[in-house]
């Protein structure tokens, strides 16, 4: 499951603007993707522990 989420994160981070066509000159969409991935790791770790 972790490998799937990591692959999806890298795909969205690197090529999401081409796949979905969003315009993000300031990088706010990439920041939101990174934050959600980071918070998902933190929440998953806390639930698992």
PyMOL Python script that loads the backbone (N, CA, C, O; Angstrom):
from pymol import cmd

cmd.read_pdbstr("""\
ATOM      1  N   UNK A   1       0.819  -1.178   0.000  1.00  0.00           N
ATOM      2  CA  UNK A   1       0.000   0.000   0.000  1.00  0.00           C
ATOM      3  C   UNK A   1       0.873   1.255   0.000  1.00  0.00           C
ATOM      4  O   UNK A   1       0.558   2.244  -0.663  1.00  0.00           O
ATOM      5  N   UNK A   2       1.940   1.202   0.730  1.00  0.00           N
ATOM      6  CA  UNK A   2       2.848   2.337   0.759  1.00  0.00           C
ATOM      7  C   UNK A   2       3.491   2.599  -0.593  1.00  0.00           C
ATOM      8  O   UNK A   2       3.704   3.749  -0.977  1.00  0.00           O
ATOM      9  N   UNK A   3       3.796   1.536  -1.305  1.00  0.00           N
ATOM     10  CA  UNK A   3       4.398   1.679  -2.638  1.00  0.00           C
ATOM     11  C   UNK A   3       3.408   2.315  -3.618  1.00  0.00           C
ATOM     12  O   UNK A   3       3.793   3.140  -4.446  1.00  0.00           O
ATOM     13  N   UNK A   4       2.161   1.936  -3.523  1.00  0.00           N
ATOM     14  CA  UNK A   4       1.140   2.526  -4.394  1.00  0.00           C
ATOM     15  C   UNK A   4       0.982   4.011  -4.105  1.00  0.00           C
ATOM     16  O   UNK A   4       0.919   4.821  -5.030  1.00  0.00           O
ATOM     17  N   UNK A   5       0.919   4.373  -2.825  1.00  0.00           N
ATOM     18  CA  UNK A   5       0.759   5.788  -2.494  1.00  0.00           C
ATOM     19  C   UNK A   5       1.995   6.595  -2.877  1.00  0.00           C
ATOM     20  O   UNK A   5       1.871   7.740  -3.312  1.00  0.00           O
ATOM     21  N   UNK A   6       3.169   6.023  -2.723  1.00  0.00           N
ATOM     22  CA  UNK A   6       4.392   6.718  -3.121  1.00  0.00           C
ATOM     23  C   UNK A   6       4.437   6.921  -4.633  1.00  0.00           C
ATOM     24  O   UNK A   6       4.839   7.984  -5.107  1.00  0.00           O
ATOM     25  N   UNK A   7       4.031   5.918  -5.382  1.00  0.00           N
ATOM     26  CA  UNK A   7       3.992   6.023  -6.837  1.00  0.00           C
ATOM     27  C   UNK A   7       2.986   7.076  -7.288  1.00  0.00           C
ATOM     28  O   UNK A   7       3.268   7.858  -8.196  1.00  0.00           O
ATOM     29  N   UNK A   8       1.820   7.097  -6.659  1.00  0.00           N
ATOM     30  CA  UNK A   8       0.819   8.102  -7.008  1.00  0.00           C
ATOM     31  C   UNK A   8       1.311   9.502  -6.658  1.00  0.00           C
ATOM     32  O   UNK A   8       1.084  10.444  -7.416  1.00  0.00           O
ATOM     33  N   UNK A   9       1.976   9.646  -5.525  1.00  0.00           N
ATOM     34  CA  UNK A   9       2.509  10.946  -5.128  1.00  0.00           C
ATOM     35  C   UNK A   9       3.541  11.448  -6.128  1.00  0.00           C
ATOM     36  O   UNK A   9       3.488  12.604  -6.547  1.00  0.00           O
ATOM     37  N   UNK A  10       4.466  10.597  -6.507  1.00  0.00           N
ATOM     38  CA  UNK A  10       5.500  11.002  -7.465  1.00  0.00           C
ATOM     39  C   UNK A  10       4.875  11.342  -8.810  1.00  0.00           C
ATOM     40  O   UNK A  10       5.279  12.309  -9.456  1.00  0.00           O
ATOM     41  N   UNK A  11       3.900  10.559  -9.232  1.00  0.00           N
ATOM     42  CA  UNK A  11       3.231  10.841 -10.497  1.00  0.00           C
ATOM     43  C   UNK A  11       2.493  12.168 -10.484  1.00  0.00           C
ATOM     44  O   UNK A  11       2.596  12.943 -11.435  1.00  0.00           O
ATOM     45  N   UNK A  12       1.752  12.439  -9.421  1.00  0.00           N
ATOM     46  CA  UNK A  12       1.042  13.713  -9.333  1.00  0.00           C
ATOM     47  C   UNK A  12       1.995  14.879  -9.178  1.00  0.00           C
ATOM     48  O   UNK A  12       1.789  15.942  -9.764  1.00  0.00           O
ATOM     49  N   UNK A  13       3.028  14.683  -8.398  1.00  0.00           N
ATOM     50  CA  UNK A  13       3.996  15.760  -8.164  1.00  0.00           C
ATOM     51  C   UNK A  13       4.724  16.137  -9.455  1.00  0.00           C
ATOM     52  O   UNK A  13       4.879  17.316  -9.774  1.00  0.00           O
ATOM     53  N   UNK A  14       5.160  15.130 -10.180  1.00  0.00           N
ATOM     54  CA  UNK A  14       5.979  15.394 -11.359  1.00  0.00           C
ATOM     55  C   UNK A  14       5.204  15.684 -12.628  1.00  0.00           C
ATOM     56  O   UNK A  14       5.597  16.552 -13.408  1.00  0.00           O
ATOM     57  N   UNK A  15       4.107  14.971 -12.849  1.00  0.00           N
ATOM     58  CA  UNK A  15       3.405  15.075 -14.132  1.00  0.00           C
ATOM     59  C   UNK A  15       1.928  15.393 -14.000  1.00  0.00           C
ATOM     60  O   UNK A  15       1.185  15.266 -14.974  1.00  0.00           O
ATOM     61  N   UNK A  16       1.487  15.798 -12.833  1.00  0.00           N
ATOM     62  CA  UNK A  16       0.070  16.089 -12.624  1.00  0.00           C
ATOM     63  C   UNK A  16      -0.443  17.240 -13.466  1.00  0.00           C
ATOM     64  O   UNK A  16      -1.579  17.205 -13.939  1.00  0.00           O
ATOM     65  N   UNK A  17       0.383  18.262 -13.659  1.00  0.00           N
ATOM     66  CA  UNK A  17      -0.061  19.404 -14.461  1.00  0.00           C
ATOM     67  C   UNK A  17      -0.279  19.005 -15.911  1.00  0.00           C
ATOM     68  O   UNK A  17      -1.133  19.581 -16.585  1.00  0.00           O
ATOM     69  N   UNK A  18       0.474  18.034 -16.400  1.00  0.00           N
ATOM     70  CA  UNK A  18       0.274  17.559 -17.770  1.00  0.00           C
ATOM     71  C   UNK A  18      -0.926  16.626 -17.861  1.00  0.00           C
ATOM     72  O   UNK A  18      -1.674  16.669 -18.838  1.00  0.00           O
ATOM     73  N   UNK A  19      -1.112  15.789 -16.854  1.00  0.00           N
ATOM     74  CA  UNK A  19      -2.211  14.826 -16.879  1.00  0.00           C
ATOM     75  C   UNK A  19      -3.570  15.488 -16.677  1.00  0.00           C
ATOM     76  O   UNK A  19      -4.538  15.147 -17.356  1.00  0.00           O
ATOM     77  N   UNK A  20      -3.639  16.437 -15.739  1.00  0.00           N
ATOM     78  CA  UNK A  20      -4.920  17.038 -15.382  1.00  0.00           C
ATOM     79  C   UNK A  20      -5.091  18.453 -15.911  1.00  0.00           C
ATOM     80  O   UNK A  20      -6.189  19.006 -15.850  1.00  0.00           O
ATOM     81  N   UNK A  21      -4.023  19.045 -16.428  1.00  0.00           N
ATOM     82  CA  UNK A  21      -4.116  20.341 -17.069  1.00  0.00           C
ATOM     83  C   UNK A  21      -4.261  21.523 -16.133  1.00  0.00           C
ATOM     84  O   UNK A  21      -4.790  22.557 -16.542  1.00  0.00           O
ATOM     85  N   UNK A  22      -3.815  21.411 -14.897  1.00  0.00           N
ATOM     86  CA  UNK A  22      -3.932  22.574 -14.021  1.00  0.00           C
ATOM     87  C   UNK A  22      -2.801  23.549 -14.283  1.00  0.00           C
ATOM     88  O   UNK A  22      -1.702  23.169 -14.689  1.00  0.00           O
ATOM     89  N   UNK A  23      -3.097  24.807 -14.042  1.00  0.00           N
ATOM     90  CA  UNK A  23      -2.130  25.881 -14.228  1.00  0.00           C
ATOM     91  C   UNK A  23      -1.684  26.322 -12.842  1.00  0.00           C
ATOM     92  O   UNK A  23      -2.486  26.842 -12.067  1.00  0.00           O
ATOM     93  N   UNK A  24      -0.422  26.120 -12.530  1.00  0.00           N
ATOM     94  CA  UNK A  24       0.069  26.353 -11.174  1.00  0.00           C
ATOM     95  C   UNK A  24       1.437  27.033 -11.198  1.00  0.00           C
ATOM     96  O   UNK A  24       2.448  26.394 -10.909  1.00  0.00           O
ATOM     97  N   UNK A  25       1.478  28.327 -11.542  1.00  0.00           N
ATOM     98  CA  UNK A  25       2.788  28.993 -11.620  1.00  0.00           C
ATOM     99  C   UNK A  25       3.446  29.193 -10.258  1.00  0.00           C
ATOM    100  O   UNK A  25       4.671  29.290 -10.181  1.00  0.00           O
ATOM    101  N   UNK A  26       2.660  29.256  -9.179  1.00  0.00           N
ATOM    102  CA  UNK A  26       3.218  29.488  -7.846  1.00  0.00           C
ATOM    103  C   UNK A  26       3.550  28.210  -7.102  1.00  0.00           C
ATOM    104  O   UNK A  26       4.187  28.264  -6.050  1.00  0.00           O
ATOM    105  N   UNK A  27       3.139  27.068  -7.614  1.00  0.00           N
ATOM    106  CA  UNK A  27       3.429  25.797  -6.972  1.00  0.00           C
ATOM    107  C   UNK A  27       2.515  25.464  -5.814  1.00  0.00           C
ATOM    108  O   UNK A  27       2.865  24.624  -4.985  1.00  0.00           O
ATOM    109  N   UNK A  28       1.349  26.094  -5.728  1.00  0.00           N
ATOM    110  CA  UNK A  28       0.446  25.848  -4.612  1.00  0.00           C
ATOM    111  C   UNK A  28      -0.208  24.475  -4.687  1.00  0.00           C
ATOM    112  O   UNK A  28      -0.454  23.850  -3.655  1.00  0.00           O
ATOM    113  N   UNK A  29      -0.489  24.002  -5.887  1.00  0.00           N
ATOM    114  CA  UNK A  29      -1.069  22.661  -6.021  1.00  0.00           C
ATOM    115  C   UNK A  29      -0.051  21.612  -5.588  1.00  0.00           C
ATOM    116  O   UNK A  29      -0.403  20.659  -4.894  1.00  0.00           O
ATOM    117  N   UNK A  30       1.193  21.776  -5.987  1.00  0.00           N
ATOM    118  CA  UNK A  30       2.226  20.832  -5.576  1.00  0.00           C
ATOM    119  C   UNK A  30       2.438  20.881  -4.070  1.00  0.00           C
ATOM    120  O   UNK A  30       2.689  19.846  -3.453  1.00  0.00           O
ATOM    121  N   UNK A  31       2.342  22.059  -3.466  1.00  0.00           N
ATOM    122  CA  UNK A  31       2.452  22.181  -2.016  1.00  0.00           C
ATOM    123  C   UNK A  31       1.303  21.451  -1.325  1.00  0.00           C
ATOM    124  O   UNK A  31       1.516  20.787  -0.311  1.00  0.00           O
ATOM    125  N   UNK A  32       0.097  21.567  -1.859  1.00  0.00           N
ATOM    126  CA  UNK A  32      -1.057  20.873  -1.293  1.00  0.00           C
ATOM    127  C   UNK A  32      -0.911  19.361  -1.423  1.00  0.00           C
ATOM    128  O   UNK A  32      -1.270  18.626  -0.504  1.00  0.00           O
ATOM    129  N   UNK A  33      -0.394  18.892  -2.547  1.00  0.00           N
ATOM    130  CA  UNK A  33      -0.164  17.459  -2.730  1.00  0.00           C
ATOM    131  C   UNK A  33       0.867  16.957  -1.725  1.00  0.00           C
ATOM    132  O   UNK A  33       0.684  15.902  -1.117  1.00  0.00           O
ATOM    133  N   UNK A  34       1.942  17.706  -1.552  1.00  0.00           N
ATOM    134  CA  UNK A  34       2.982  17.325  -0.598  1.00  0.00           C
ATOM    135  C   UNK A  34       2.436  17.313   0.824  1.00  0.00           C
ATOM    136  O   UNK A  34       2.708  16.381   1.580  1.00  0.00           O
ATOM    137  N   UNK A  35       1.665  18.340   1.200  1.00  0.00           N
ATOM    138  CA  UNK A  35       1.109  18.418   2.554  1.00  0.00           C
ATOM    139  C   UNK A  35       0.153  17.257   2.828  1.00  0.00           C
ATOM    140  O   UNK A  35       0.197  16.664   3.906  1.00  0.00           O
ATOM    141  N   UNK A  36      -0.704  16.929   1.869  1.00  0.00           N
ATOM    142  CA  UNK A  36      -1.631  15.818   2.088  1.00  0.00           C
ATOM    143  C   UNK A  36      -0.894  14.491   2.201  1.00  0.00           C
ATOM    144  O   UNK A  36      -1.287  13.634   2.992  1.00  0.00           O
ATOM    145  N   UNK A  37       0.165  14.310   1.425  1.00  0.00           N
ATOM    146  CA  UNK A  37       0.956  13.090   1.530  1.00  0.00           C
ATOM    147  C   UNK A  37       1.646  13.016   2.888  1.00  0.00           C
ATOM    148  O   UNK A  37       1.665  11.957   3.516  1.00  0.00           O
ATOM    149  N   UNK A  38       2.208  14.123   3.341  1.00  0.00           N
ATOM    150  CA  UNK A  38       2.885  14.166   4.635  1.00  0.00           C
ATOM    151  C   UNK A  38       1.907  13.920   5.779  1.00  0.00           C
ATOM    152  O   UNK A  38       2.208  13.149   6.690  1.00  0.00           O
ATOM    153  N   UNK A  39       0.747  14.562   5.744  1.00  0.00           N
ATOM    154  CA  UNK A  39      -0.253  14.353   6.791  1.00  0.00           C
ATOM    155  C   UNK A  39      -0.790  12.931   6.766  1.00  0.00           C
ATOM    156  O   UNK A  39      -1.112  12.380   7.818  1.00  0.00           O
ATOM    157  N   UNK A  40      -0.894  12.329   5.594  1.00  0.00           N
ATOM    158  CA  UNK A  40      -1.313  10.936   5.500  1.00  0.00           C
ATOM    159  C   UNK A  40      -0.311   9.995   6.144  1.00  0.00           C
ATOM    160  O   UNK A  40      -0.692   9.023   6.797  1.00  0.00           O
ATOM    161  N   UNK A  41       0.968  10.283   5.960  1.00  0.00           N
ATOM    162  CA  UNK A  41       2.002   9.471   6.614  1.00  0.00           C
ATOM    163  C   UNK A  41       1.908   9.618   8.123  1.00  0.00           C
ATOM    164  O   UNK A  41       1.980   8.629   8.851  1.00  0.00           O
ATOM    165  N   UNK A  42       1.746  10.842   8.593  1.00  0.00           N
ATOM    166  CA  UNK A  42       1.668  11.084  10.046  1.00  0.00           C
ATOM    167  C   UNK A  42       0.444  10.407  10.642  1.00  0.00           C
ATOM    168  O   UNK A  42       0.548   9.754  11.680  1.00  0.00           O
ATOM    169  N   UNK A  43      -0.705  10.547  10.011  1.00  0.00           N
ATOM    170  CA  UNK A  43      -1.924   9.930  10.534  1.00  0.00           C
ATOM    171  C   UNK A  43      -1.841   8.406  10.476  1.00  0.00           C
ATOM    172  O   UNK A  43      -2.276   7.722  11.403  1.00  0.00           O
ATOM    173  N   UNK A  44      -1.289   7.882   9.401  1.00  0.00           N
ATOM    174  CA  UNK A  44      -1.146   6.433   9.299  1.00  0.00           C
ATOM    175  C   UNK A  44      -0.197   5.875  10.332  1.00  0.00           C
ATOM    176  O   UNK A  44      -0.417   4.784  10.858  1.00  0.00           O
ATOM    177  N   UNK A  45       0.852   6.613  10.626  1.00  0.00           N
ATOM    178  CA  UNK A  45       1.801   6.169  11.645  1.00  0.00           C
ATOM    179  C   UNK A  45       1.161   6.188  13.021  1.00  0.00           C
ATOM    180  O   UNK A  45       1.356   5.268  13.815  1.00  0.00           O
ATOM    181  N   UNK A  46       0.400   7.228  13.304  1.00  0.00           N
ATOM    182  CA  UNK A  46      -0.231   7.353  14.629  1.00  0.00           C
ATOM    183  C   UNK A  46      -1.315   6.288  14.821  1.00  0.00           C
ATOM    184  O   UNK A  46      -1.465   5.757  15.922  1.00  0.00           O
ATOM    185  N   UNK A  47      -2.059   5.975  13.783  1.00  0.00           N
ATOM    186  CA  UNK A  47      -3.110   4.956  13.897  1.00  0.00           C
ATOM    187  C   UNK A  47      -2.475   3.579  14.031  1.00  0.00           C
ATOM    188  O   UNK A  47      -2.959   2.736  14.786  1.00  0.00           O
ATOM    189  N   UNK A  48      -1.403   3.358  13.304  1.00  0.00           N
ATOM    190  CA  UNK A  48      -0.739   2.052  13.322  1.00  0.00           C
ATOM    191  C   UNK A  48      -0.036   1.794  14.646  1.00  0.00           C
ATOM    192  O   UNK A  48       0.028   0.647  15.089  1.00  0.00           O
ATOM    193  N   UNK A  49       0.487   2.818  15.281  1.00  0.00           N
ATOM    194  CA  UNK A  49       1.265   2.656  16.524  1.00  0.00           C
ATOM    195  C   UNK A  49       0.385   2.392  17.723  1.00  0.00           C
ATOM    196  O   UNK A  49       0.887   2.234  18.836  1.00  0.00           O
TER     197      UNK A  49
END
""", "prot")
cmd.dss("prot")
cmd.show_as("cartoon", "prot")
cmd.util.cbc("prot")
cmd.orient("prot")
